[in-house]
């Protein structure tokens, strides 16, 4: 597969065209951002952890019946993926109160929620990714009802799988963000990544944070936390 010109560079990844119009190469960076890009830094080795962890988890989700953009891992930092147009919805699932939810709702961080919460944000950096509901998505033409139903069904399946999977590695899945894309024939599939950048993961016994919150909150030992997750999943 021939790597061609760069199409896009985001906060955490670069995307390249290939000689197949339906396939792209994603290259994961060590750059880190928080608070919609206001805070910037570097987490050494993050690109390797996020690339390999995402591919590992996506392969398992495929087996569990959730279609993904994964085609093939090319190297520690690069992966061949199906080309999709991203649905402009960030899909967030919360199992335990944390972060912005705790502030917004006045619920102490670490409070177990009575059921998982599925949220949508409009994926738009200029607007700060505002919180929206299904009606916003429909009214603004961001997705059809059928697409929203498909996304929600897949997301709930992802949550149930990931909770059990991370728990088996001694980690609690507090919350996470995922994104979906549409292939050229309109099929909805899971895209982007699942990593310590996009998941809050706490040690099951100590509640030690093993995710990007260590960067957001200047807690230190950021690289160590990412590597700890990597090792617990047997990827090191």
Phi, psi and omega in degrees: 000121184272128178277128182245212190289155177287131179265329193198145170227120179255196183293327188236350187214155168247148180235133183239146172288157173234182178281000173249119184297343181264000183233144179231162172247127177257132180241117184274133182260168174268358180296142178232139175225159176211162178055054179054041174087358181292325178255131182232150178187192179227136173243104186300129179084357182301321182300321179293312180301310186292322179296305186290324178293316179301313182296319179298312182290319179299320179298320179291323178293324175302316179296330181274002175098014177252113181289141182229174180276356185297130172247304185195136173283126183264326180198185180301331184243348186241141180221139174275127183228160174288139177288129177225159166262121186290130172290126189284048177234126167272127184255119185244134175240132180241122175257331181225142180295132178194165172056224185297329179298316180299318179292315185294321187256357179066034181249130183302136177302135181099354178288125178290126179280151185290337173203159178296144175253130175252122181241154170244141165239145175284120184285092182205102184301322183298330180263359181077027178051062186295147177293128178224170175243183183303319184296321175302310184302318179291314185294327181269359178072025181283332179197156175273168178299319179297318179295318178298316179298318179296314180300316181295318181297314178296319182297318179294323177294318177301315182298313181297319179294310185295322179304312181291320183294311180292325178299324179294343177255016175079025182231143175264132176273105183283306176200171178198162178237134174227165177227152179239155177228167176246130175286176184299336178264009175090004180288132178277127177223156177290134180229197178061236187207163170229113189200179174295347172289326190247356179237141165269121181235123179244144174301135188293334182262319187256348187064018175299135182280127183239049189206192186294344176303332178295328175282312182304318189257012179053048182272348181080173178054039183292309180301319181298321180294316179298317179292328177297315177300314180304314182291319181296331178274004177074027185259347184290000000 
